[in-house]
Amino acid sequence: MKVCLLTDKPDHPLLAAVSAALVAAEHQVTFSDPDSAAASPSQPVTPEELADVYLLKAHTPRALALARSLEALGARVVNSAAATELCQDRSRIAAVAAEAGLPMPRTWTLDVLSEALRGAEPAEPAQNGYPLMVKSRHSRRADLVARVDGPDGLSGLASKWSDEPVVLQEFVANSGWDHKLWVIGGEVFTGVRPAAVGAPPGGARPAPLVRDLPQDWTRLALRTGEVFGLDVYGVDLLDREGAPVVVDINAFPGIRGPKGAPEALAALALRRARPGPHAQEG
């Protein structure tokens, strides 16, 4: 079996462990940086050169273009380019979640944050008052995620991020910890991380075991993958009065720590591989 990982970080602990597991099982593993000069979205490879499966860890526009080109040639890409692109747009995430009935904070979109200072802020957030979460519409490294407690805070944020497309999100009171549920091919893993805003002091806390989570939490995580067409993803949950609320969805996140995650990802790659000449080699 021939597996290609599309990433600019081949030394990421999860990917390195997956590669080792596949190589140990006598499968062929290659890495390709979609943003390198060698990777061409216009003609990435010939059909005969295709890997049996591609794991799309990179999320840049060039990575998405490359993944679409590979799919057009008949390649199997995990997650698909369409699902990955959807999860980069927080406005689209909120719309899809609302249509599917997934519990998410109410969300409003602004073309640029400075619109809020020109009286273009949607009526709903103003009526519901502060605090609000302000997030970059397009998820990426070092994007904007901030809590705003009033008009002065919004003005200060807009002075730095004036032209940033954003979503305004209803603030969910919480303990200061994000409960992360990672799903790989239907298998759920857990983690706990300090929330992006309002994290308590004192460092890390141990993650609960999956079997100790409320069943509605794991059901919600699995349902989210079905709605968004994802095989490898993360769901950030907050506890709102005993019920889970989805505050973020990430396609192929950097999963660190959970025992068994590399093995689950290696097994998923082999299940998703297309039938072909390499499939008989492993």
C-alpha positions as CSV (number, residue, x, y, z in Angstrom):
1,M,0.0,0.0,0.0
2,K,1.3,3.5,-0.9
3,V,0.3,6.3,1.6
4,C,1.2,9.9,1.1
5,L,0.9,12.5,3.8
6,L,0.3,16.1,2.6
7,T,1.9,18.3,5.3
8,D,4.6,20.8,5.9
9,K,5.4,19.2,9.2
10,P,6.4,15.6,8.7
11,D,8.0,15.5,12.1
12,H,4.6,16.1,13.8
13,P,4.4,13.5,16.6
14,L,1.1,12.0,15.3
15,L,2.3,11.9,11.6
16,A,5.7,10.5,12.5
17,A,4.0,7.7,14.6
18,V,1.6,6.9,11.8
19,S,4.4,6.7,9.3
20,A,6.4,4.4,11.6
21,A,3.3,2.1,12.1
22,L,2.7,1.9,8.3
23,V,6.3,1.3,7.5
24,A,6.5,-1.5,10.1
25,A,3.6,-3.1,8.4
26,E,5.6,-3.0,5.1
27,H,3.6,-0.2,3.5
28,Q,5.2,2.6,1.5
29,V,4.9,6.1,3.1
30,T,5.9,9.4,1.5
31,F,5.5,13.0,2.6
32,S,4.7,16.0,0.4
33,D,4.6,19.7,1.3
34,P,1.7,21.2,-0.8
35,D,3.3,24.6,-0.5
36,S,6.6,23.6,-1.9
37,A,7.7,24.3,-5.5
38,A,7.7,20.6,-6.2
39,A,4.0,20.2,-5.6
40,S,1.9,21.4,-8.6
41,P,-1.8,21.7,-8.1
42,S,-2.3,22.0,-11.9
43,Q,-0.8,18.5,-12.6
44,P,0.4,16.9,-9.3
45,V,1.1,13.4,-10.7
46,T,-0.1,11.1,-13.4
47,P,-2.9,8.7,-12.6
48,E,-0.4,5.8,-12.6
49,E,1.7,7.6,-10.0
50,L,-1.1,8.2,-7.5
51,A,-0.8,7.0,-4.0
52,D,-3.5,4.7,-2.8
53,V,-4.6,7.3,-0.2
54,Y,-3.6,10.8,0.8
55,L,-3.8,12.2,4.3
56,L,-4.6,15.9,4.0
57,K,-3.0,17.5,7.1
58,A,-2.2,20.9,5.5
59,H,-5.1,23.4,5.1
60,T,-3.5,26.2,3.1
61,P,-5.2,27.3,-0.2
62,R,-2.4,25.6,-2.2
63,A,-3.0,22.4,-0.2
64,L,-6.7,22.5,-0.9
65,A,-6.0,23.1,-4.6
66,L,-3.6,20.1,-4.7
67,A,-6.1,17.9,-2.9
68,R,-8.8,18.8,-5.4
69,S,-6.5,18.0,-8.3
70,L,-5.7,14.7,-6.8
71,E,-9.3,13.9,-6.3
72,A,-10.0,14.8,-9.9
73,L,-7.5,12.1,-10.9
74,G,-9.3,9.5,-8.8
75,A,-7.3,9.7,-5.6
76,R,-8.7,9.1,-2.2
77,V,-8.0,12.1,0.1
78,V,-8.7,12.1,3.8
79,N,-10.4,14.4,4.7
80,S,-11.8,15.5,1.4
81,A,-10.8,18.9,0.0
82,A,-14.5,20.1,0.2
83,A,-14.9,19.0,3.9
84,T,-11.5,20.5,4.8
85,E,-12.3,23.8,3.1
86,L,-15.7,24.0,4.8
87,C,-14.1,23.7,8.2
88,Q,-11.8,26.7,7.5
89,D,-14.8,29.0,7.3
90,R,-16.4,29.7,10.7
91,S,-19.4,31.4,9.1
92,R,-20.1,28.4,6.9
93,I,-19.6,26.1,9.9
94,A,-22.2,28.0,11.9
95,A,-24.7,27.8,9.0
96,V,-24.3,24.1,8.4
97,A,-24.4,23.4,12.1
98,A,-27.6,25.4,12.5
99,E,-29.3,23.6,9.6
100,A,-28.4,20.2,11.1
101,G,-29.5,21.2,14.6
102,L,-26.1,20.9,16.2
103,P,-25.8,23.0,19.4
104,M,-23.5,26.0,18.7
105,P,-23.5,29.6,20.0
106,R,-25.4,32.0,17.9
107,T,-23.1,33.5,15.3
108,W,-23.1,36.6,13.1
109,T,-20.8,37.4,10.2
110,L,-19.1,40.8,9.4
111,D,-17.2,41.3,6.1
112,V,-14.6,43.2,8.1
113,L,-14.4,44.0,11.8
114,S,-14.4,47.7,11.3
115,E,-18.0,47.5,10.2
116,A,-18.9,47.1,13.9
117,L,-17.5,50.7,14.4
118,R,-19.5,52.1,11.5
119,G,-22.9,51.1,13.0
120,A,-23.0,48.0,10.8
121,E,-22.9,45.5,13.7
122,P,-25.9,43.2,13.4
123,A,-28.8,44.0,15.7
124,E,-28.8,40.6,17.5
125,P,-25.4,40.8,19.2
126,A,-26.2,44.4,20.4
127,Q,-29.5,43.3,21.8
128,N,-28.1,40.3,23.6
129,G,-25.3,42.4,24.9
130,Y,-21.7,41.6,25.9
131,P,-19.5,39.7,26.3
132,L,-19.1,38.4,22.8
133,M,-16.5,36.2,21.2
134,V,-14.8,37.7,18.1
135,K,-13.1,35.2,15.8
136,S,-11.5,35.4,12.4
137,R,-13.9,34.1,9.8
138,H,-11.2,32.0,8.2
139,S,-9.5,29.6,10.6
140,R,-5.7,29.6,10.3
141,R,-2.5,29.8,12.4
142,A,-2.4,32.9,14.6
143,D,-5.9,33.9,13.7
144,L,-8.1,36.2,15.9
145,V,-9.9,34.7,18.8
146,A,-10.8,37.2,21.5
147,R,-13.5,38.0,24.1
148,V,-15.0,41.5,24.0
149,D,-16.7,42.8,27.1
150,G,-18.1,46.0,25.7
151,P,-17.9,48.7,23.0
152,D,-14.5,50.0,24.1
153,G,-13.0,46.5,23.8
154,L,-14.5,46.1,20.4
155,S,-13.0,49.4,19.3
156,G,-9.6,48.4,20.6
157,L,-9.7,45.1,18.8
158,A,-10.8,46.8,15.5
159,S,-7.9,49.1,15.7
160,K,-5.6,46.1,15.2
161,W,-7.8,43.9,13.0
162,S,-9.7,46.5,11.0
163,D,-9.9,44.7,7.7
164,E,-10.3,41.2,9.2
165,P,-13.4,39.2,8.1
166,V,-14.9,38.0,11.4
167,V,-17.7,36.2,13.1
168,L,-19.3,37.5,16.3
169,Q,-20.3,34.7,18.5
170,E,-22.5,34.5,21.6
171,F,-20.2,34.0,24.6
172,V,-20.8,30.7,26.5
173,A,-19.9,30.9,30.2
174,N,-17.6,28.0,31.0
175,S,-15.0,26.6,33.4
176,G,-12.1,27.9,31.4
177,W,-11.3,24.5,29.9
178,D,-12.0,23.3,26.4
179,H,-13.1,19.7,26.2
180,K,-11.5,18.4,23.0
181,L,-13.0,15.3,21.4
182,W,-11.0,14.0,18.5
183,V,-12.4,11.4,16.2
184,I,-10.5,9.2,13.8
185,G,-12.5,6.9,11.7
186,G,-15.4,6.8,14.2
187,E,-13.1,6.2,17.2
188,V,-13.3,8.9,19.8
189,F,-10.3,10.3,21.8
190,T,-10.3,13.0,24.4
191,G,-8.2,15.9,25.7
192,V,-8.6,18.9,27.9
193,R,-6.9,22.2,27.0
194,P,-7.1,25.7,28.5
195,A,-9.8,27.7,26.7
196,A,-8.6,30.3,24.3
197,V,-10.2,32.9,26.5
198,G,-10.6,32.8,30.3
199,A,-8.3,29.8,31.0
200,P,-7.7,29.3,34.8
201,P,-4.2,29.4,36.2
202,G,-2.5,26.2,37.2
203,G,-1.5,24.5,34.0
204,A,-2.9,21.3,32.5
205,R,-5.5,18.9,33.9
206,P,-5.9,15.3,33.1
207,A,-8.3,14.3,30.3
208,P,-11.3,12.2,31.1
209,L,-11.5,8.7,29.7
210,V,-13.9,8.3,26.8
211,R,-16.0,5.8,28.8
212,D,-16.4,8.5,31.5
213,L,-17.8,11.1,29.2
214,P,-21.6,11.6,29.0
215,Q,-23.0,9.7,26.1
216,D,-24.5,12.8,24.6
217,W,-21.0,14.3,24.3
218,T,-19.7,11.3,22.2
219,R,-22.9,11.2,20.2
220,L,-22.5,14.9,19.4
221,A,-18.9,14.4,18.3
222,L,-19.8,11.5,16.0
223,R,-22.8,13.4,14.6
224,T,-20.6,16.4,13.9
225,G,-18.4,14.2,11.6
226,E,-21.4,12.9,9.8
227,V,-22.8,16.4,9.2
228,F,-19.5,17.8,7.9
229,G,-18.3,14.8,6.0
230,L,-15.1,14.3,8.1
231,D,-13.1,11.2,8.9
232,V,-10.4,12.9,11.0
233,Y,-11.4,15.9,13.1
234,G,-11.6,17.7,16.4
235,V,-14.7,19.1,18.1
236,D,-14.2,21.7,20.9
237,L,-17.0,21.5,23.4
238,L,-18.0,23.6,26.3
239,D,-20.4,22.6,29.1
240,R,-23.4,24.9,29.1
241,E,-25.6,24.1,32.1
242,G,-24.9,20.4,31.8
243,A,-25.3,20.2,28.0
244,P,-22.4,20.2,25.5
245,V,-22.0,23.1,23.0
246,V,-19.8,23.0,20.0
247,V,-17.5,26.0,19.8
248,D,-15.1,24.9,17.1
249,I,-14.6,22.2,14.5
250,N,-11.2,21.4,13.1
251,A,-10.4,19.1,10.1
252,F,-7.4,16.9,10.8
253,P,-6.1,18.8,13.9
254,G,-2.8,18.3,15.6
255,I,-3.8,15.4,17.9
256,R,-1.2,15.0,20.6
257,G,-1.2,12.7,23.5
258,P,-4.1,10.2,23.2
259,K,-3.0,6.6,23.4
260,G,-4.0,4.6,20.3
261,A,-4.5,7.7,18.0
262,P,-1.6,6.8,15.6
263,E,-2.8,3.3,15.2
264,A,-6.3,4.4,14.6
265,L,-5.1,6.8,11.9
266,A,-3.0,4.2,10.2
267,A,-5.9,1.8,10.1
268,L,-8.2,4.5,8.7
269,A,-5.7,5.2,5.9
270,L,-5.6,1.6,4.9
271,R,-9.5,1.3,5.0
272,R,-9.8,4.4,2.8
273,A,-7.2,3.4,0.2
274,R,-8.4,2.9,-3.3
275,P,-8.0,-0.5,-4.9
276,G,-5.0,-0.4,-7.1
277,P,-1.6,-2.0,-7.9
278,H,-0.1,-0.8,-4.6
279,A,-2.9,-2.3,-2.6
280,Q,-1.6,-5.8,-3.3
281,E,2.0,-4.9,-2.2
282,G,1.2,-4.6,1.5
